[in-house]
Amino acid sequence: MSGLRLAFLIAAASSIGAPPAFAAAQSSYVYCDNGLRCFKAPCPSNSALDLATGNIIKGVSIDASGLPQADKAITDQSDVLYSGKIVVRGSIEHRTQTITGKDYSLPWLVATRIVRTAKDSERKHCSSP
């Protein structure tokens, strides 16, 4: 019983110090430009399909700074992130941004790794084929 209690305490303590991006539930997403164009910010011109729930998060930006070096090299060489060609693992968090003097709480996909190539059926919310 004391071993189980120790394991619980270690898990609880480690989750307290976890960065916000990792405290949120991780899922797999197809992120892309959805073709919308706006005249005023914030603009929902990017979206992400949550493969676990089927929900489309509109107006999401991506933070790819946490990707491993090998994954960054893939995203730096082409438009795979913005064309919906890959599935990324990560979480959605809301960040406050000030745009023209007004604060907005906007969704961000915090990507932690590339999982695989996206299927055509997973890219339906994207504007490009």
C-alpha positions, 0 to 999 in steps of 0.5 A: 500500500505504501508503494502505491501511495508513493507512486501517486505522490510522485505522479501528483508532484510531477504534474504540478511542475509540468509546463502548461503545454504538457498539462493539457491532454495530448491528441493528434491534429491535422493543421492547415490553411483553410482558405479563409481570408480576412480584412480584420484580425484576428482571422480564422484562416487556419484550422486543426482537425482533432482526430480523436474527437472529429472537432475542427478548431477554427482560427488556431495558430501553431507553435512548432518550437517544441518539435524535435530537431528532425521534425523541425527539419521536415517542417522547415523544408516545405509547407507540410504544416500549412497544407495539412499533409502531416498529423502532429501530436500536441495540445490546444491551449489558449493564449492572450494576444493583443491585436489593435489594442484589444485582448483576444484569447486565441487557440494555439496548437502546441505541436510536440512531434510529427506522427505520420502523413495525413490521409486525404479524408483527414484533410477535408477541412483544408482548402488545398487538395 
